[in-house]
Amino acid sequence: MRRQSLIALPLAVLLLGAGGALAEGSRLHYGAEVAVGYDSNPLRVMDDGDNGAFTELSADLSHTIELAPLVRVFYDADATFRFHGSDRSNADFGGGELGAGLGFAPYRGGKSSVTLWVGAELAMFRTTYIDRETGDVYETSGVPLTDPPTAVAVPDRYDSDRTSFFVNTRWTLNRRVRLSLETRYETTSYREDYSKTTTLDPLDHVQLVLTPELRFRVSEAFTLRAAVAFADRDYDERPALDGSGDPVDGTQREYRQTKLRLWADFDPSGDWRVRFGLRNSERDDTFAGYYDYASIGMWASVERRIGDMNRVRLFAAMSERDYDNATVQGETDEVVLGSEIKRFSLRYDRNLSKGLRWFAEAGAQDTDNEDPVYAYDRRWVLTGIRFRR
């Protein structure tokens, strides 16, 4: 039954799009990207790992159909894949989303309006669970427990399917101020939970996210935005942890998280564009607080347009996460988990023709972690072609 529903929605929205493709007010956008590159640490393992070449493919499509002056239907889809050489195929990953819904404007007067969007999304993600210390497929103890323990590989630990339902409300007060509220209910199912063959807990969970946002247009060149996301995640079968990090039988793990984002967009002349932002996140592990954490991050990008053909962008970001109670496993002293990530990239785009451009990018990421297994560095370069209509 579940497989039938996964197939039925894509077919329904595609038929809807085909029927309305020529309708007045129909808007169709699509694009694709192909890139090749080099990654110094594609498996993100400690001690820098092995380098290797990769290929990235992505595609996206969105279609909005105006059924009446104040009523629209839409569907959109996107997919991304990354492939490495056969000796590093464990670093391959891919995923995609398909969404559809209905939008209408219950109120519109002058420069003020209220719009409402209701819809659903299906998403999938596929990767390989890697041991960050060895670079091999991750293994854990099998059940029943033996002496010595039997090792069982769990390559599909994080392969997941997600179903989401959303209601987005947007209230435009005037040309300067816009308020919005997104309500999203998500169910995430993991294709392999390994609970019958290993000591691992199932990861399936449901999540409710509420995100109010304020957008304030200070001037024609300067825009400010602020958003707060409140998330409530409940696991289906995963037990809660006590103050020492041990599972408690008969309990259910729950997380409550708050994310604050502030960002600004400054485009003073049309040739320069500066964007920067701050984000703060706090998570509450509701049973005993073992996985409570607080994180803070900042990012900035500077973009320079050179004529009609060329564009250069510099991006930098830094984030830090500190846990209150969770400790590094295997340490004789109680070392509390924490991490710091720094990321930089430089990108150049050149328009080749209408809708077609060539790009090149170079970047670096340094990840420091109190747990040395999760500390690593990466350097990468890539180049490719992007088509967009």
NORLIN-V134324 format. One record per pair of residues at least 6 apart in sequence whose C-alpha atoms are under 7 Angstrom apart, sorted by the first residue. I is the first residue (numbers start at 1). J is the second residue. If there is no record, write none. Layout:
I:J
I:J
This chain:
13:75
13:100
20:65
23:65
24:66
25:65
25:66
26:64
26:65
26:66
27:63
27:64
27:65
28:62
28:63
28:64
29:61
29:62
29:63
29:389
30:60
30:61
30:62
30:388
30:389
31:59
31:60
31:61
31:387
31:388
31:389
32:58
32:59
32:60
32:386
32:387
32:388
33:57
33:58
33:59
33:385
33:386
33:387
34:56
34:57
34:58
34:384
34:385
34:386
35:55
35:56
35:57
35:382
35:383
35:384
35:385
36:54
36:55
36:56
36:382
36:383
36:384
37:53
37:54
37:55
37:381
37:382
37:383
38:52
38:53
38:54
38:380
38:381
38:382
39:51
39:52
39:53
39:378
39:379
39:380
39:381
40:50
40:51
40:52
40:378
40:379
40:380
41:48
41:49
41:50
41:51
41:378
42:51
42:52
42:91
43:91
43:135
44:132
44:376
45:132
45:133
45:135
45:376
46:132
46:133
46:373
46:374
46:375
46:376
47:376
48:376
48:377
53:84
53:85
54:82
54:83
54:84
54:85
55:82
55:83
55:84
56:81
56:82
56:83
57:80
57:81
57:82
58:79
58:80
58:81
59:78
59:79
59:80
60:77
60:78
60:79
61:76
61:77
61:78
62:75
62:76
62:77
63:74
63:75
63:76
64:72
64:73
64:74
64:75
65:72
65:73
65:74
66:72
66:73
70:104
70:105
71:103
71:104
71:105
72:102
72:103
72:104
73:101
73:102
73:103
74:100
74:101
74:102
75:99
75:100
75:101
76:98
76:99
76:100
77:97
77:98
77:99
78:96
78:97
78:98
79:95
79:96
79:97
80:94
80:95
80:96
81:93
81:94
81:95
82:92
82:93
82:94
83:89
83:92
84:91
84:92
90:128
91:128
92:127
93:126
93:127
94:125
94:126
94:127
95:124
95:125
95:126
96:123
96:124
96:125
97:121
97:122
97:123
97:124
98:121
98:122
98:123
99:120
99:121
99:122
100:119
100:120
100:121
101:117
101:118
101:119
101:120
102:117
102:118
102:119
103:116
103:117
103:118
104:115
104:116
104:117
105:114
105:115
105:116
106:114
106:115
107:113
107:114
108:114
111:174
111:175
112:172
112:173
112:174
113:171
113:172
113:173
114:170
114:171
114:172
115:169
115:170
115:171
116:168
116:169
116:170
117:167
117:168
117:169
118:166
118:167
118:168
119:165
119:166
119:167
120:164
120:165
120:166
121:163
121:164
121:165
122:162
122:163
122:164
123:161
123:162
123:163
124:160
124:161
124:162
125:159
125:160
125:161
126:159
126:160
127:156
127:158
127:159
128:155
128:156
129:137
129:138
129:154
129:155
129:156
129:157
129:158
130:136
130:137
130:138
131:137
131:138
132:373
132:374
133:373
137:153
137:155
138:153
138:154
138:155
139:151
139:152
139:153
139:154
140:151
140:152
140:153
140:198
141:149
141:150
141:151
141:152
141:198
141:199
142:149
142:150
142:151
142:152
142:197
142:198
142:199
143:197
143:198
143:199
156:192
157:192
157:193
158:190
159:190
159:191
160:188
160:189
160:190
160:191
161:188
161:189
161:190
162:186
162:187
162:188
162:189
163:186
163:187
163:188
164:184
164:185
164:186
164:187
165:184
165:185
165:186
166:183
166:184
166:185
167:182
167:183
167:184
168:181
168:182
168:183
169:180
169:181
169:182
170:179
170:180
170:181
171:178
171:179
171:180
172:178
172:179
176:216
176:217
176:218
177:215
177:216
177:217
178:214
178:215
178:216
179:213
179:214
179:215
180:212
180:213
180:214
181:211
181:212
181:213
182:210
182:211
182:212
183:209
183:210
183:211
184:208
184:209
184:210
185:207
185:208
185:209
186:206
186:207
186:208
187:205
187:206
187:207
188:204
188:205
188:206
189:204
189:205
190:203
190:204
193:201
193:202
193:203
194:200
195:201
195:202
201:238
202:237
202:238
203:235
203:238
204:235
204:236
205:233
205:234
205:235
205:236
206:233
206:234
206:235
207:231
207:232
207:233
207:234
208:231
208:232
208:233
209:229
209:230
209:231
209:232
210:229
210:230
210:231
211:227
211:228
211:229
211:230
212:227
212:228
212:229
213:226
213:227
213:228
214:225
214:226
214:227
215:224
215:225
215:226
216:223
216:224
216:225
217:223
217:224
221:266
221:267
221:268
222:265
222:266
222:267
223:264
223:265
223:266
224:263
224:264
224:265
225:262
225:263
225:264
226:261
226:262
226:263
227:260
227:261
227:262
228:259
228:260
228:261
229:258
229:259
229:260
230:257
230:258
230:259
231:256
231:257
231:258
232:255
232:256
232:257
233:254
233:255
233:256
234:253
234:254
234:255
235:252
235:253
235:254
237:252
238:252
238:253
239:247
239:248
239:249
239:250
239:251
239:252
239:253
240:247
240:248
240:251
240:252
240:253
240:287
241:247
241:248
241:287
241:288
241:290
242:248
242:288
242:290
243:288
243:289
243:290
245:290
254:285
254:286
255:283
255:284
255:285
255:286
256:283
256:284
256:285
257:282
257:283
257:284
258:281
258:282
258:283
259:280
259:281
259:282
260:279
260:280
260:281
261:278
261:279
261:280
262:277
262:278
262:279
263:276
263:277
263:278
264:275
264:276
264:277
265:274
265:275
265:276
266:273
266:274
266:275
267:273
267:274
271:304
271:305
271:306
272:303
272:304
272:305
273:302
273:303
273:304
274:301
274:302
274:303
275:300
275:301
275:302
276:299
276:300
276:301
277:298
277:299
277:300
278:297
278:298
278:299
279:296
279:297
279:298
280:295
280:296
280:297
281:294
281:295
281:296
282:293
282:294
282:295
283:292
283:293
283:294
284:292
285:291
285:292
290:325
290:326
291:323
291:325
291:326
292:323
292:324
292:325
293:321
293:322
293:323
293:324
294:321
294:322
294:323
295:320
295:321
295:322
296:319
296:320
296:321
297:318
297:319
297:320
298:317
298:318
298:319
299:316
299:317
299:318
300:315
300:316
300:317
301:313
301:314
301:315
301:316
302:313
302:314
302:315
303:312
303:313
303:314
304:311
304:312
304:313
305:311
305:312
309:350
309:351
310:349
310:350
310:351
311:348
311:349
311:350
312:347
312:348
312:349
313:346
313:347
313:348
314:345
314:346
314:347
315:344
315:345
315:346
316:343
316:344
316:345
317:342
317:343
317:344
318:341
318:342
318:343
319:340
319:341
319:342
320:339
320:340
320:341
321:338
321:339
321:340
322:337
322:338
322:339
323:336
323:337
323:338
325:336
326:336
326:337
327:334
327:335
327:336
327:337
328:335
328:336
328:337
328:371
337:370
337:371
338:369
338:370
339:368
339:369
339:370
340:367
340:368
340:369
341:366
341:367
341:368
342:365
342:366
342:367
343:364
343:365
343:366
344:363
344:364
344:365
345:361
345:362
345:363
345:364
346:361
346:362
346:363
347:360
347:361
347:362
348:359
348:360
348:361
349:357
349:358
349:359
349:360
350:357
350:358
350:359
351:357
351:358
352:358
355:387
355:388
355:389
356:386
356:387
356:388
357:385
357:386
357:387
358:384
358:385
358:386
359:383
359:384
359:385
360:382
360:383
360:384
361:381
361:382
361:383
362:380
362:381
362:382
363:379
363:380
363:381
364:378
364:379
364:380
365:377
365:378
365:379
366:376
366:377
366:378
367:375
367:376
367:377
368:375
368:376
369:375
